[in-house]
Amino acid sequence: MADTAGHERFFPYESPYPNQREAMDRIANSLARGQDVLMEGAPGTGKTLSALVPALAHARAEDRTVVITTNVHQQMRQFVEDARAIAAEEPIRAVVFKGKASMCHLDVGYEECRSLKETTRSLVEAERDRRELAERSEALLDDVRAGGEEAAEARSAVLDELEGLEAEIEELEGANVCEHYRANLTRDTDAFHDWLFEDVRTPEEIYAYADERGLCGYELLKEGMEGIDLAVCNYHHLLDPSIREHFFRWLGRDPGEVITVFDEAHNVESAAREHATRTLSARTLEGALAELEETDDSRAGRARNVIEAFLTGVETAVDGALGFGEREQVGENWHDLDIANDDRRDDLTLAFLDAYEGGGIDTEIDLALQLGETLDEEYEEAYRRGETTTRKESATLQAAGFVADWMGNDTSLGRHPMAAVRRDAGTDEVYGRAELYTAIPRQVTEGLFDEVAASVLMSATLRPFDVLGDVLGLPDPVTLAYGLEYPEERRRTFAVEGPALFASDRDDPETQATVAETLDGVVRMTPGNVLLFFPSYGEAERYYDLLDVGDAYLDEAGTATEDLRQRFVADDEATLFTSLWGTLGEGVSFDGDDARTVVVVGVPYPNLSKRLEAVQDAYDRAYGDLTDAGWRYAVEIPTIRKTRQALGRVIRSPDDYGVRVLLDKRYTRAGRDMGKYGVRDEFPPEERDELIDVAPAKLKFATLNFFGDLDAYDGDPPVP
């Protein structure tokens, strides 16, 4: 049994929230047993500290490191605040880590950085050797002057070595080096690490500190991470297997010495798919063919056989998948195309096999890989010697690696072959790409959760736990669920018996009139800001145009949402129209007066794309014994999680109050007659019990009564 009292010294505030002490105790016990934990907690209930406090205590006792991670920028800032609060009470060594791209003083890519470091290190080592040889030469000179023949011979050898070294240094000084990294290697950097652990430093602070002193803060940070108590990072440091291997090495920890904590863990599924998915564009294939044309290596012809045939396969599959007039409508964003077949290999593979005329696909892929590696080494050497100003990468190596993966793809693993097209903004040419889309994320996550000591996954919307455990590969986790413990009389959650807003019904004038009138009433009856979430940006814009509600803010795809949020919360009686699938529906706080009412309009199912169909199909095959597994796992559960996240934008503290509205018949008791489209029963029991069914025309009165009972109006209440 864990020493549950011991972890409380890491709790930085006066007293825990309701249920927070119990959560910390249960997580402490679970970690002591090496068990993974799934924790759902309502927004504003202190999930981060509930996980972080016992994890740090366990890591301190067992000589381990805690890695806490998120994919939401605001949560990263919250982690820093919590870590600083903990450090003020209980000394911890913590780092906040971002990728090299955000901390590089030269703005070069990964491969260029690696080459620069190797050349710079070689130069610094050669200069050190030159100093040592020069000192040796001086020491031997005294013996030579005393007439020592052996000393003369030794000094002659040293001078010969010095001469060779001078030539090497001259060559290296003409090559590409990084002066910031050179300073790291040649100067005393103890002051940096002293400064680093005086507080919890952000990557921006580290960059500024290092830049001012001509150092490379990224490399110094990596050197200071070994054996720390806490690392804060983004998802990709853990979900990308190759990055994870480096990251754990920088920590100086074996995987079994790491505790991982995932915040906003309902996003791990989609993030894992992104990290496992591979793409190859026609542009890269064309680059590989141009590269092969320029080399006189004997393997080039055979490599060309397979790469040229694969390019033909991409072009043929894209042409076949584009419908009449569809090519003319293609824009600058990638447009997915369906190339999979139920009864045979995908169209791209069939076209590739038909075009291939070489002497054996596997053999020629291997030769292409070998040649690509050779060319890549030559490019690196040329960059290191300063013959090129950028570190070129071998297109042949990239293309051959992808083709090898494509031909070895086993669709039973949930990897779905796809194609896509886009228009080149410069040439107006439409070109394609091949994609291996990973539909089932446990291929990425299961290995991670198997190798680390234990993991805690937390979010306001993790349930149903059994589905999440299956999807991510977490067998038999400990599960904790904490609802809103704040006074129930300070909130109302209404399910409005309005139209069922299926996509096919949204253009109906009568439906629009009902929705608009209902929204107008709840906005007018709210003493403060109102958040309106719609199934899409298009629907948000529709009702932005239909409603006349005073200060209105429209969130549109591609806009700077943080600036929009700040302007909205600075207002007093404003309405924000946005998409539930945008960035304001989760991970963003609207505390207190920032928002008093939130409305989710419709059941915001995602667009049924080829990608989503692939996920549904993969889940249907993986869980064939379950009825509608694909629909439930891929569509319904993620949609309800999104809806619950949006509802959680209000009621963020015990003193907060507000109204939450679900505007669609499918949320009501009457919606249960609609089969799988009735979603009320997909909400957790305690949230379902709070739902109050109300007619559209009655919502404004219910809202008025609630805020009136709380004496929330400044002056006389509005008139319905």
MARGUDREN-59493 format. One line per field, with one value per residue (C-alpha): chain; z, x, y. Coordinates in nm, 2 decimals. Example, Ala and Ser with C-alpha at 12.3 -4.5 7.8 and 13.67 -1.06 7.14 Angstrom:
# residues 2
c: [A|A];
zz: [0.78|0.71];
xx: [1.23|1.37];
yy: [-0.45|-0.11];
This chain:
# residues 720
c: [A|A|A|A|A|A|A|A|A|A|A|A|A|A|A|A|A|A|A|A|A|A|A|A|A|A|A|A|A|A|A|A|A|A|A|A|A|A|A|A|A|A|A|A|A|A|A|A|A|A|A|A|A|A|A|A|A|A|A|A|A|A|A|A|A|A|A|A|A|A|A|A|A|A|A|A|A|A|A|A|A|A|A|A|A|A|A|A|A|A|A|A|A|A|A|A|A|A|A|A|A|A|A|A|A|A|A|A|A|A|A|A|A|A|A|A|A|A|A|A|A|A|A|A|A|A|A|A|A|A|A|A|A|A|A|A|A|A|A|A|A|A|A|A|A|A|A|A|A|A|A|A|A|A|A|A|A|A|A|A|A|A|A|A|A|A|A|A|A|A|A|A|A|A|A|A|A|A|A|A|A|A|A|A|A|A|A|A|A|A|A|A|A|A|A|A|A|A|A|A|A|A|A|A|A|A|A|A|A|A|A|A|A|A|A|A|A|A|A|A|A|A|A|A|A|A|A|A|A|A|A|A|A|A|A|A|A|A|A|A|A|A|A|A|A|A|A|A|A|A|A|A|A|A|A|A|A|A|A|A|A|A|A|A|A|A|A|A|A|A|A|A|A|A|A|A|A|A|A|A|A|A|A|A|A|A|A|A|A|A|A|A|A|A|A|A|A|A|A|A|A|A|A|A|A|A|A|A|A|A|A|A|A|A|A|A|A|A|A|A|A|A|A|A|A|A|A|A|A|A|A|A|A|A|A|A|A|A|A|A|A|A|A|A|A|A|A|A|A|A|A|A|A|A|A|A|A|A|A|A|A|A|A|A|A|A|A|A|A|A|A|A|A|A|A|A|A|A|A|A|A|A|A|A|A|A|A|A|A|A|A|A|A|A|A|A|A|A|A|A|A|A|A|A|A|A|A|A|A|A|A|A|A|A|A|A|A|A|A|A|A|A|A|A|A|A|A|A|A|A|A|A|A|A|A|A|A|A|A|A|A|A|A|A|A|A|A|A|A|A|A|A|A|A|A|A|A|A|A|A|A|A|A|A|A|A|A|A|A|A|A|A|A|A|A|A|A|A|A|A|A|A|A|A|A|A|A|A|A|A|A|A|A|A|A|A|A|A|A|A|A|A|A|A|A|A|A|A|A|A|A|A|A|A|A|A|A|A|A|A|A|A|A|A|A|A|A|A|A|A|A|A|A|A|A|A|A|A|A|A|A|A|A|A|A|A|A|A|A|A|A|A|A|A|A|A|A|A|A|A|A|A|A|A|A|A|A|A|A|A|A|A|A|A|A|A|A|A|A|A|A|A|A|A|A|A|A|A|A|A|A|A|A|A|A|A|A|A|A|A|A|A|A|A|A|A|A|A|A|A|A|A|A|A|A|A|A|A|A|A|A|A|A|A|A|A|A|A|A|A|A|A|A|A|A|A|A|A|A|A|A|A|A|A|A|A|A|A|A|A|A|A|A|A|A|A|A|A|A|A|A|A|A|A|A|A|A|A|A|A|A|A|A|A|A|A|A|A|A|A|A|A|A|A|A|A|A|A|A|A|A|A|A|A|A|A|A|A|A|A|A|A|A|A|A|A|A|A|A|A|A|A|A|A|A|A|A|A|A|A];
zz: [0.00|-0.09|0.16|0.06|0.32|0.18|-0.15|0.01|0.06|-0.32|-0.31|-0.34|-0.22|0.11|0.05|-0.23|-0.43|-0.35|-0.44|-0.52|-0.20|-0.28|-0.64|-0.52|-0.27|-0.53|-0.80|-0.54|-0.46|-0.83|-0.92|-0.63|-0.78|-1.13|-1.26|-1.53|-1.44|-1.65|-1.47|-1.58|-1.39|-1.46|-1.58|-1.31|-1.06|-1.04|-1.25|-1.32|-0.96|-0.87|-1.11|-1.08|-0.70|-0.64|-0.95|-0.83|-0.48|-0.64|-0.87|-0.58|-0.38|-0.67|-0.85|-1.15|-1.37|-1.44|-1.80|-1.83|-2.17|-2.36|-2.71|-2.59|-2.56|-2.27|-2.07|-2.13|-1.96|-1.68|-1.63|-1.59|-1.33|-1.13|-1.15|-1.02|-0.74|-0.64|-0.66|-0.43|-0.16|-0.24|-0.44|-0.77|-1.08|-1.38|-1.75|-2.01|-2.34|-2.69|-3.03|-3.18|-3.44|-3.18|-3.00|-3.28|-3.32|-3.68|-3.80|-3.97|-4.01|-3.81|-4.05|-4.10|-3.72|-3.68|-3.95|-3.80|-3.45|-3.58|-3.78|-3.49|-3.25|-3.48|-3.51|-3.13|-3.07|-3.34|-3.18|-2.84|-2.99|-3.15|-2.81|-2.65|-2.92|-2.91|-2.53|-2.59|-2.86|-2.62|-2.35|-2.58|-2.71|-2.38|-2.40|-2.76|-2.66|-2.40|-2.68|-2.64|-2.97|-2.86|-2.78|-3.12|-3.29|-3.07|-3.14|-3.51|-3.50|-3.30|-3.55|-3.84|-3.65|-3.59|-3.95|-4.05|-3.78|-3.90|-4.25|-4.10|-3.89|-4.19|-4.38|-4.09|-4.04|-4.41|-4.34|-4.19|-3.82|-3.55|-3.34|-3.07|-3.02|-3.05|-2.75|-2.56|-2.61|-2.54|-2.25|-1.89|-1.90|-1.53|-1.48|-1.73|-1.54|-1.21|-1.36|-1.52|-1.20|-0.99|-1.12|-1.38|-1.70|-2.02|-2.36|-2.45|-2.14|-2.22|-2.58|-2.47|-2.20|-2.44|-2.74|-2.53|-2.44|-2.78|-2.66|-2.79|-2.52|-2.68|-2.65|-2.30|-2.20|-2.32|-2.13|-1.81|-1.82|-1.69|-1.37|-1.33|-1.14|-1.40|-1.78|-1.95|-2.32|-2.62|-2.73|-3.01|-2.77|-2.65|-2.94|-3.20|-3.12|-3.26|-3.08|-2.76|-2.77|-2.79|-2.53|-2.27|-2.34|-2.27|-1.94|-1.86|-1.80|-1.92|-2.02|-1.70|-1.50|-1.64|-1.53|-1.81|-1.75|-2.05|-2.01|-2.25|-2.31|-2.52|-2.79|-2.77|-3.02|-3.30|-3.22|-3.24|-3.58|-3.71|-3.58|-3.74|-4.08|-4.37|-4.69|-5.02|-5.28|-5.66|-5.61|-5.40|-5.65|-5.93|-5.72|-5.67|-6.05|-6.11|-5.84|-6.00|-6.34|-6.21|-6.05|-6.23|-5.96|-6.11|-5.89|-6.03|-6.32|-6.11|-5.85|-6.12|-6.23|-5.90|-5.83|-6.18|-6.17|-5.83|-5.96|-6.25|-5.99|-5.80|-6.12|-6.25|-5.92|-5.88|-6.23|-6.18|-5.85|-5.96|-6.07|-6.37|-6.31|-5.98|-6.09|-6.17|-5.82|-5.64|-5.43|-5.25|-4.96|-4.99|-5.11|-5.01|-5.27|-5.22|-5.38|-5.15|-5.27|-5.07|-5.28|-5.40|-5.35|-5.37|-5.71|-5.66|-5.59|-5.89|-6.12|-5.98|-6.04|-6.39|-6.47|-6.32|-6.57|-6.36|-6.24|-5.90|-5.68|-5.35|-5.49|-5.66|-5.36|-5.15|-5.41|-5.41|-5.03|-5.04|-5.31|-5.12|-4.81|-5.00|-5.16|-4.82|-4.67|-4.96|-4.91|-4.54|-4.60|-4.86|-4.61|-4.34|-4.56|-4.64|-5.01|-4.98|-4.77|-4.69|-4.59|-4.89|-4.82|-5.06|-5.23|-5.34|-4.98|-4.88|-5.18|-5.15|-4.78|-4.84|-5.12|-4.91|-4.63|-4.88|-5.03|-4.69|-4.56|-4.38|-4.38|-4.09|-3.87|-3.94|-4.20|-4.48|-4.83|-4.95|-5.21|-5.22|-5.46|-5.43|-5.66|-5.68|-5.61|-5.83|-6.14|-6.10|-6.16|-5.98|-5.83|-5.60|-5.31|-5.16|-4.79|-4.54|-4.29|-3.95|-3.84|-3.51|-3.28|-3.04|-3.29|-3.17|-2.81|-2.69|-2.71|-2.51|-2.23|-2.21|-2.17|-1.92|-1.54|-1.54|-1.70|-1.59|-1.86|-1.76|-1.92|-1.86|-2.12|-2.11|-2.06|-2.16|-2.01|-2.17|-2.52|-2.45|-2.30|-2.60|-2.85|-2.69|-2.57|-2.19|-2.03|-1.70|-1.60|-1.27|-1.35|-1.16|-1.24|-1.07|-1.17|-1.09|-0.71|-0.72|-0.59|-0.83|-0.77|-0.94|-1.28|-1.52|-1.81|-2.06|-2.34|-2.59|-2.77|-3.09|-3.45|-3.50|-3.69|-3.94|-4.22|-4.46|-4.26|-4.18|-4.49|-4.40|-4.33|-4.06|-3.88|-3.91|-3.77|-3.47|-3.39|-3.44|-3.22|-2.95|-2.96|-2.96|-2.64|-2.45|-2.55|-2.44|-2.11|-2.02|-1.80|-1.97|-2.25|-2.45|-2.64|-2.93|-3.07|-3.41|-3.61|-3.86|-3.93|-4.21|-3.96|-3.72|-4.00|-4.10|-3.75|-3.71|-4.01|-3.89|-3.54|-3.43|-3.08|-3.03|-2.99|-3.20|-3.27|-3.56|-3.54|-3.89|-4.01|-4.02|-3.79|-3.49|-3.22|-2.92|-3.03|-3.09|-2.75|-2.57|-2.74|-2.66|-2.29|-2.26|-2.35|-2.12|-2.32|-2.62|-2.83|-2.99|-3.29|-3.35|-3.47|-3.21|-3.42|-3.39|-3.12|-2.87|-2.78|-2.54|-2.35|-2.34|-2.02|-2.00|-1.63|-1.43|-1.63|-1.94|-2.03|-1.85|-2.10|-2.35|-2.62|-2.84|-3.15|-3.30|-3.26|-3.43|-3.61|-3.82|-4.19|-4.32|-4.51|-4.67|-4.37|-4.12|-4.32|-4.30|-3.92|-3.90|-4.12|-3.91|-3.59|-3.74|-3.83|-3.50|-3.29|-3.51|-3.22|-3.13|-3.31|-3.48|-3.33|-3.61|-3.57|-3.20|-3.16|-3.46|-3.47|-3.18|-2.88|-3.02|-3.10|-2.75|-2.60|-2.81|-2.70|-2.33|-2.37|-2.51|-2.22|-1.98|-2.10|-1.82|-1.45|-1.38|-1.00|-0.69|-0.71|-1.08|-1.22|-1.56|-1.81|-2.05|-2.34|-2.58|-2.87|-3.06|-3.00|-3.01|-2.66|-2.51|-2.38|-2.69|-2.89|-2.76|-3.02|-3.29|-3.26|-3.28|-3.35|-3.00|-2.80|-2.45|-2.31|-2.43|-2.15|-1.82|-1.57|-1.34|-1.64|-1.79|-1.46|-1.48|-1.82|-1.80|-2.12|-2.23|-2.53|-2.76|-2.67|-2.30|-2.29|-2.25|-1.95|-1.79|-1.84|-1.70|-1.39|-1.32|-1.34|-1.17|-0.87|-0.84|-0.86|-1.15|-1.34|-1.30|-1.26|-1.37|-1.55|-1.93|-2.06|-2.25];
xx: [0.00|0.13|0.21|-0.09|-0.02|0.33|0.22|0.03|0.36|0.35|0.01|0.08|-0.25|-0.43|-0.69|-0.80|-1.13|-1.41|-1.31|-0.95|-0.80|-0.98|-0.85|-0.49|-0.51|-0.65|-0.40|-0.11|-0.22|-0.26|0.09|0.23|0.08|0.20|-0.16|-0.27|-0.54|-0.83|-0.97|-1.26|-1.33|-1.57|-1.41|-1.25|-1.22|-0.84|-0.76|-0.40|-0.30|-0.50|-0.27|0.05|0.08|0.08|0.28|0.56|0.55|0.57|0.86|1.05|1.02|1.10|1.37|1.15|1.05|0.70|0.63|0.31|0.18|-0.10|-0.19|-0.36|-0.15|-0.35|-0.31|0.07|0.06|-0.15|0.11|0.38|0.18|0.11|0.47|0.59|0.34|0.46|0.83|0.76|0.64|0.85|1.17|1.15|1.36|1.13|1.18|0.93|1.02|0.93|1.05|1.38|1.19|1.05|1.39|1.64|1.84|1.93|1.59|1.72|1.56|1.64|1.89|2.07|2.09|2.23|2.50|2.58|2.63|2.86|3.07|3.09|3.18|3.45|3.59|3.59|3.76|4.02|4.10|4.13|4.37|4.57|4.61|4.72|4.97|5.10|5.16|5.33|5.55|5.66|5.73|5.95|6.13|6.32|6.44|6.55|6.75|6.92|7.03|6.79|6.76|6.45|6.28|6.37|6.21|5.90|5.87|5.90|5.61|5.41|5.47|5.37|5.05|5.00|5.04|4.78|4.55|4.59|4.47|4.17|4.08|4.11|3.87|3.63|3.63|3.52|3.23|2.89|2.91|2.67|2.83|2.57|2.64|3.02|2.97|2.81|3.11|3.38|3.24|3.14|2.76|2.71|2.55|2.28|2.18|2.19|1.95|1.74|1.65|1.60|1.24|1.03|1.15|0.94|1.10|1.05|1.25|1.52|1.55|1.58|1.84|2.05|2.02|2.14|2.45|2.51|2.43|2.21|1.94|1.78|2.10|2.17|1.82|1.86|2.19|2.02|1.72|1.89|1.72|1.48|1.15|0.91|0.91|0.63|0.60|0.37|0.20|0.45|0.74|0.56|0.34|0.62|0.83|1.16|1.12|1.02|1.33|1.55|1.34|1.38|1.75|1.78|1.59|1.85|1.56|1.46|1.09|1.02|1.15|0.89|0.54|0.33|0.04|-0.18|-0.41|-0.71|-0.66|-0.98|-0.75|-0.49|-0.69|-0.68|-0.33|-0.20|-0.35|-0.18|0.16|0.12|0.00|0.25|0.22|0.42|0.34|0.39|0.63|0.86|0.85|0.93|1.22|1.35|1.34|1.53|1.78|1.83|1.88|2.18|2.36|2.58|2.54|2.47|2.17|1.99|1.83|1.67|1.56|1.40|1.19|1.01|0.98|0.86|0.60|0.47|0.44|0.23|0.02|-0.05|-0.14|-0.36|-0.54|-0.60|-0.74|-0.97|-1.10|-1.18|-1.54|-1.67|-1.57|-1.41|-1.06|-1.16|-1.30|-0.98|-0.82|-0.50|-0.59|-0.56|-0.88|-0.93|-1.00|-1.13|-0.91|-0.98|-1.16|-1.35|-1.25|-0.89|-0.60|-0.65|-0.65|-0.31|-0.14|-0.31|-0.20|0.15|0.17|0.04|0.30|0.59|0.83|1.14|1.32|1.15|0.98|1.12|1.48|1.45|1.29|1.59|1.83|1.65|1.67|2.05|2.11|1.89|2.10|2.42|2.30|2.17|2.52|2.68|2.44|2.52|2.90|2.87|2.68|2.93|3.21|3.03|2.99|2.61|2.43|2.14|2.13|1.96|1.77|1.74|1.40|1.50|1.53|1.20|1.02|1.17|1.10|0.73|0.69|0.84|0.59|0.30|0.37|0.43|0.10|-0.13|-0.48|-0.57|-0.36|-0.60|-0.39|-0.61|-0.47|-0.59|-0.50|-0.55|-0.51|-0.44|-0.37|-0.03|-0.08|0.21|0.16|-0.22|-0.13|-0.33|-0.11|-0.17|-0.03|-0.05|-0.14|-0.13|-0.39|-0.38|-0.74|-0.68|-0.46|-0.36|-0.09|0.08|-0.02|-0.02|0.36|0.40|0.17|0.33|0.68|0.64|0.60|0.24|0.02|-0.26|-0.50|-0.73|-1.00|-1.35|-1.48|-1.32|-1.62|-1.71|-1.39|-1.42|-1.42|-1.12|-0.92|-0.99|-0.91|-0.57|-0.46|-0.50|-0.60|-0.77|-0.70|-0.82|-1.11|-1.22|-1.50|-1.59|-1.88|-1.95|-1.95|-2.04|-2.39|-2.65|-2.88|-2.63|-2.66|-2.93|-2.89|-3.18|-3.25|-3.47|-3.74|-3.68|-3.63|-3.39|-3.12|-3.01|-2.80|-3.09|-3.33|-3.11|-3.22|-3.59|-3.72|-3.95|-3.67|-3.44|-3.72|-3.77|-3.40|-3.34|-3.63|-3.52|-3.16|-3.28|-3.48|-3.20|-2.95|-3.19|-3.26|-2.89|-2.73|-2.39|-2.20|-2.34|-2.15|-2.33|-2.17|-2.29|-2.21|-2.00|-1.87|-2.13|-2.42|-2.26|-2.25|-2.61|-2.74|-2.50|-2.68|-3.03|-3.01|-3.00|-2.84|-2.64|-2.26|-2.21|-1.88|-1.84|-1.56|-1.45|-1.22|-0.86|-0.92|-0.70|-0.93|-0.73|-0.77|-1.14|-1.18|-1.01|-1.24|-1.55|-1.47|-1.39|-1.75|-2.04|-2.35|-2.19|-2.27|-2.01|-2.10|-1.86|-1.82|-1.81|-1.52|-1.32|-1.06|-1.29|-1.49|-1.23|-0.91|-1.02|-1.16|-1.46|-1.46|-1.71|-1.84|-1.66|-1.97|-2.30|-2.48|-2.36|-2.58|-2.49|-2.71|-2.77|-2.58|-2.26|-2.16|-1.84|-1.87|-1.88|-1.55|-1.36|-1.12|-1.40|-1.55|-1.21|-1.21|-1.56|-1.47|-1.16|-1.35|-1.63|-1.36|-1.17|-1.49|-1.70|-1.89|-2.04|-2.34|-2.26|-1.91|-1.78|-2.06|-2.03|-1.65|-1.57|-1.87|-2.11|-1.88|-1.63|-1.93|-2.08|-1.73|-1.71|-2.06|-1.97|-1.65|-1.85|-2.10|-1.80|-1.70|-1.92|-1.94|-1.57|-1.56|-1.78|-1.89|-1.98|-2.33|-2.48|-2.71|-2.62|-2.85|-2.87|-3.09|-3.21|-3.48|-3.22|-3.10|-3.45|-3.64|-3.86|-3.54|-3.51|-3.76|-3.52|-3.30|-2.93|-2.97|-3.12|-2.81|-2.95|-2.84|-2.48|-2.43|-2.30|-2.58|-2.53|-2.52|-2.83|-3.01|-2.95|-3.11|-3.44|-3.65|-3.82|-4.01|-3.84|-4.09|-4.04|-3.66|-3.65|-3.88|-3.68|-3.36|-3.53|-3.65|-3.31|-3.11|-3.39|-3.38|-3.01|-3.07|-2.82|-2.97|-2.83|-3.16|-3.50|-3.51|-3.57|-3.92|-3.97];
yy: [0.00|0.34|0.61|0.82|1.09|1.15|1.29|1.58|1.77|1.83|1.98|2.36|2.52|2.55|2.27|2.04|2.07|1.83|1.48|1.59|1.43|1.10|1.11|1.17|0.88|0.64|0.74|0.71|0.35|0.26|0.39|0.19|-0.12|-0.03|0.02|0.26|0.51|0.66|0.96|1.17|1.49|1.77|2.10|2.31|2.02|2.01|1.71|1.82|1.83|1.52|1.33|1.53|1.54|1.16|1.10|1.33|1.17|0.82|0.93|1.08|0.76|0.52|0.74|0.79|1.09|1.21|1.33|1.53|1.60|1.78|1.89|2.21|2.53|2.67|2.35|2.37|2.72|2.58|2.30|2.56|2.75|2.43|2.32|2.66|2.65|2.30|2.40|2.69|2.44|2.13|2.17|1.98|1.99|2.05|2.13|2.24|2.10|2.20|2.08|2.20|2.41|2.64|2.69|2.70|3.02|2.95|2.81|2.50|2.16|1.85|1.70|2.03|2.07|1.72|1.78|2.12|1.97|1.69|1.93|2.18|1.90|1.78|2.13|2.19|1.85|1.92|2.26|2.10|1.84|2.12|2.29|1.97|1.89|2.25|2.21|1.88|2.03|2.31|2.06|1.85|2.16|2.19|1.83|1.89|2.19|1.98|1.75|1.46|1.27|1.08|1.41|1.55|1.25|1.28|1.65|1.59|1.35|1.59|1.87|1.64|1.56|1.94|2.01|1.75|1.89|2.25|2.13|1.95|2.26|2.49|2.26|2.24|2.62|2.65|2.42|2.49|2.51|2.64|2.92|2.88|2.51|2.59|2.82|2.54|2.32|2.58|2.79|2.71|2.66|2.58|2.91|2.81|2.50|2.68|2.94|2.67|2.50|2.81|2.81|2.63|2.80|2.81|2.74|3.11|3.21|2.95|3.08|3.44|3.36|3.16|3.39|3.69|3.49|3.33|2.98|2.70|2.68|2.37|2.16|2.29|2.20|1.85|1.82|1.93|1.69|1.38|1.25|1.54|1.51|1.65|1.71|1.90|1.83|1.80|1.47|1.40|1.35|1.04|0.93|0.93|0.62|0.75|1.09|0.91|0.70|1.01|1.19|0.91|0.90|1.27|1.21|0.94|0.70|0.36|0.35|0.15|0.45|0.69|0.78|0.94|1.17|1.26|1.56|1.61|1.24|1.21|1.36|1.08|0.86|1.12|1.24|0.88|0.84|1.15|1.02|0.68|0.80|0.82|1.01|1.04|1.30|1.29|1.58|1.37|1.08|1.32|1.45|1.10|1.04|1.36|1.26|0.92|1.08|1.27|0.98|0.73|0.47|0.12|0.08|0.39|0.21|-0.06|0.20|0.40|0.09|0.08|0.45|0.54|0.26|0.38|0.74|0.60|0.41|0.74|0.93|0.65|0.60|0.97|1.00|0.70|0.83|1.18|1.22|1.42|1.78|1.71|1.80|2.15|2.20|2.09|2.36|2.42|2.19|1.81|1.65|1.29|1.02|0.67|0.40|0.10|-0.21|-0.47|-0.77|-0.69|-0.47|-0.09|0.08|0.24|-0.09|-0.25|0.03|0.01|-0.36|-0.31|-0.04|-0.22|-0.39|-0.45|-0.75|-0.80|-0.55|-0.65|-0.66|-0.32|-0.16|-0.28|-0.14|0.19|0.21|0.13|0.40|0.65|0.59|0.64|0.96|1.09|1.03|1.22|1.52|1.53|1.52|1.80|2.01|1.94|2.05|2.37|2.28|2.35|2.60|2.37|2.00|1.83|1.51|1.22|1.20|0.85|0.74|0.89|0.74|0.39|0.38|0.47|0.22|-0.06|0.03|0.05|-0.29|-0.45|-0.30|-0.54|-0.39|-0.62|-0.39|-0.10|0.08|0.21|0.29|0.63|0.90|1.27|1.56|1.93|2.22|2.39|2.76|2.85|2.64|2.56|2.20|1.93|1.65|1.36|1.17|0.83|0.78|0.50|0.61|0.44|0.39|0.20|0.41|0.13|0.04|0.35|0.37|0.01|-0.01|0.31|0.21|-0.14|-0.01|0.28|0.22|0.34|0.61|0.84|0.96|1.24|1.45|1.58|1.34|1.00|0.78|0.51|0.38|0.04|0.18|0.41|0.12|-0.10|0.18|0.27|-0.07|-0.02|-0.36|-0.34|0.02|0.17|0.40|0.72|0.95|1.27|1.49|1.85|1.87|2.24|2.35|2.21|2.50|2.73|2.55|2.43|2.19|2.19|1.95|2.14|1.94|2.13|1.99|1.70|1.90|1.63|1.78|1.72|1.93|2.23|2.43|2.40|2.76|2.64|2.46|2.77|2.99|2.77|2.75|3.12|3.21|2.97|3.11|3.47|3.40|3.24|3.51|3.79|3.62|3.56|3.83|3.81|3.64|3.35|3.08|2.92|2.60|2.47|2.15|2.35|2.70|2.72|2.67|2.92|3.18|3.10|3.19|3.48|3.63|3.53|3.66|4.02|3.99|4.31|4.24|3.93|3.76|3.51|3.25|3.14|2.87|3.00|3.30|3.39|3.24|3.36|3.72|3.66|3.50|3.79|4.04|3.83|3.79|4.16|4.23|4.22|4.12|3.94|3.63|3.41|3.19|2.91|2.55|2.27|2.12|2.44|2.53|2.70|2.39|2.24|2.33|2.70|2.84|3.08|3.15|3.34|3.64|3.53|3.32|3.26|3.04|2.78|2.63|2.33|2.34|2.00|1.68|1.78|1.46|1.50|1.50|1.14|1.15|0.86|0.89|0.85|0.56|0.39|0.43|0.29|-0.01|-0.08|-0.08|-0.30|-0.55|-0.52|-0.55|-0.76|-0.92|-0.58|-0.43|-0.10|-0.09|0.13|0.38|0.39|0.40|0.62|0.86|0.86|0.85|1.12|1.34|1.31|1.38|1.70|1.80|1.74|1.94|2.23|2.22|2.23|2.58|2.73|2.63|2.63|2.69|2.65|3.02|3.00|2.98|2.94|2.77|2.49|2.40|2.11|2.22|1.91|1.66|1.38|1.49|1.45|1.16|1.17|1.12|0.77|0.66|0.76|0.44|0.49|0.86|0.93|1.02|1.10|0.76|0.81|1.07|0.95|0.88|1.18|1.42|1.25|1.29|1.67|1.71|1.90|1.86|2.18|2.30|2.55|2.83|2.76|2.78|3.16|3.14|2.87|3.07|3.38|3.20|3.05|3.37|3.56|3.32|3.39|3.77|3.77|4.06|4.41|4.59|4.47|4.13|4.14|4.08|3.76];
